[in-house]
C-alpha cells in the first residue's frame, strides 16, 4: 500500500516531535546525573596545613625565637620575639629601648586554633592603635603564614635583660626575607636563615639553650 500525500507529510512531523521528546528526556536525565548537588556531608572541608592541638603548638613555639618581617603598610616591619617554656614572651620591637614582656597561650580546636597575646597595660600597638592589658588573639594559621623564621632557643638573649641589645631598625630583616607567597620556609640567604644572618651581622651568640621541659 502506498501512503497518501497527507500521510507522507504527517510522518516526518510525528517523527521529529518524537525524536525531540526523546532527546529532551535524555538531556534531563544527564543533567540530573551530572549536576546533582553534593550533599553537605560529602562537601570538601578546608583543613589548614597549620592545624594543631594546643599541645602541638606549644611544643613548636615555646622555647623558640620567632622573626617576622612585613614591610611598611603591611605590618610592624621587623619583630623578634622569644617564648619561654612557661608561656612568657619577650618582644624586641622596632625603635624600642626596652623588651616588651608579655604572655602567650593557645586556645581552641585544631581547625581554628588561636594564638593569644597579653602585654602590659603601659604598652601601645601603633598599628592597631590599641593599648595593652587585655588578651588579643589571632588565628594560629595566620601567625604561621606571616612568620619568617623560627629557631630553637633564645637566639638574641631577650629574656636575660630588660634592655634591648640595640635599637632595632624597621627594615633590619628586609635583606633576608622575601615577602612573596610560595617561598619555602624558612627564607634562606647565603645559606642562612634570617635569624642566623642577623646573629652574624650583630655578633650575637646566644647561650646553649636548655632542653625543653
N, C-alpha and C positions, 0 to 999 in steps of 0.2 A: 504494500500500500504506500502510495506517495503522499507525503504530508502536504496539506493545503498551504496556501500562501500565508494565511493568518497564523497557522501553527508554526511555520518556519520562522516568522518574525517574532513570535512569542517565546520560543525556546531559548534563544540567546539571552533574552532579558531575564528569564527564570533562572538560567544557569549562572548568570552574572550576579544576581541577587543572592543566590545560594552560596556562591564562592565567597562573596563579600562577608556574609554572615559567618561562614566557617573561619575566614581569616581573622575576623574580629574576635571570635571565641578563642582562637589560638593566641592572639596578642594579649587578651585579657589574662589567660592562664599563664603566659610567660611573664607578664608584668607582675602578677601576684606572686609568682615564684621567685622572680629575680629581685624585686624591690620591697619585699615584705619587711616591715620594721623589725629591728633587732630587739628582743625583749630586754628590759632593764637589767635583768640578772646576768645576761650574756654580754652586756656592753663592756668595752675595754676600759679599765680604770688606770689612770696615770699613776705610776709609782716613782717617787723621786729617787735618783741614784744615791742621794744622801740620806735616805730614810734610815733611822737608827733608833734604838731604845735609849732611854736616859743613861743606862749603864754603859752602852757602847759609845755614846757621845762623850761621856765623862772620861772613858779610857783613852779616847782620841785627843781630847782638848786639854784636860787637866795635866799639869806638869810640862806644858809646852809653851813656846813663844809663837805668836801669830803676827804676821805682817800683812797689811793691806795697803794698796795704793789705788786711789781713784783721783783723776785729775780735777782741776778747778771746774766747778759747775756740776760735777757728778758726786763729789764726796769731800772727805776731810783731807785729801792728799795722802801723805804717809802716816800711818798709825802702826805702832808696835805695842803689843800687849802680851804680858806673861800671866798665865793662870797656874796657881799652885794646886796641890792635891786636895786642899780643903775648900776650893772654890773662891779663893781670894784672887782679885785681878789687879794688875799693875800696868796702867796705861801711860805710854810715852806719846804725848800729843804734840803736834807742831806748834812751836812758839812758846810752849810752857817751860817754866823753870823747875816745876815740881812734878813728881809722879802723881797721877790721878789714881787713887786707890778705890777699889770697889768690890762688889761681889758678883758672882755669876752662877746661874743654875739652869737646869734644863727641865722643861715641863711638857707634858702631853704624850701622845702616842706616836709611834714611828712615822706614820704617814703625814702628821702635821706637827712634828716636834718643834718646840720653840726654845730659843736661847735667850735668857733674860738677864739683864744687867741692872745693877743698882750702884750709883756713885753718890758721893757725899752731897749734902744739902747746899754746900757752898760752891758746887760745880755748875757749869753752864755749857750747853751744847750750842755753838754758834750756827750750826747747820739747821737744826730744828727749832732754834730759839726757845729752848726749854731748859729749866733748871733740873738739878739732881734731887736725890732724896727719895724717889719713887722707883719701883721696878718698871723697866721698859723692855719689851720683848720684840724679837724678830724671828722669822722662821729660820730654823736651822739650815734648811735648804738654801735660803738667800745668803746666810752667813758664809757657807761654803762656796757659793758661787762667786762671791766678791773677795775671797781670801787669796792672797798672792803667794804666801809661803807659810809653812807650819813646821817648826823644828822642835825636837825634844829638849827640855831643859830651859833654864833662864838665860837665853842667849846674850842678853845685854846687862845682866846683873841688876835688873829693875827692882827686885824685891829686897836688895841689900841696902838701899838708901832712899831717903825721901826726895833727894835732888836727882834731876836727870843727868845722864853722862855729859850731855851738852845740849844746846838748843837745837831741836830737830827742825830741819827745813821742810817746807811743804812738799817739795819735789825731790826729797832725798833719795827715794827709791825709784824714781822715774827711769833712770838709765837701765834698770834691771828688771822692769816689769813691762810687758806688752798688754795694753788694755784692748784685748780682742777676744771674741768668743772662739772656742775651739782650740785655744792654746793649751798645750799639755801642762798639767800642774805637777810639780812647781815650775815656775818660769826659770829657765837656765840661761845664764850669760857667762861666757868664759869658763864654762864647765861648773859654775857655782850657782846656788840659789840666791834670791835677793838678800836673805839674811846673811848668808855666808859672804857675799860681796860686800855688804855694809860692815860686817865684822872686820874684814880685811882692810877696808878703807879707813875705818876708825881705830884700828888696832885694839879692838875689844876682844878679850879672851875670857869667856865665862868659866867658872869653876866646874869641875866634873859634876854633872847632875846626879842627884841622889836617885836610887831606884824607886819606882812607883810603889806606893803603898797598896 
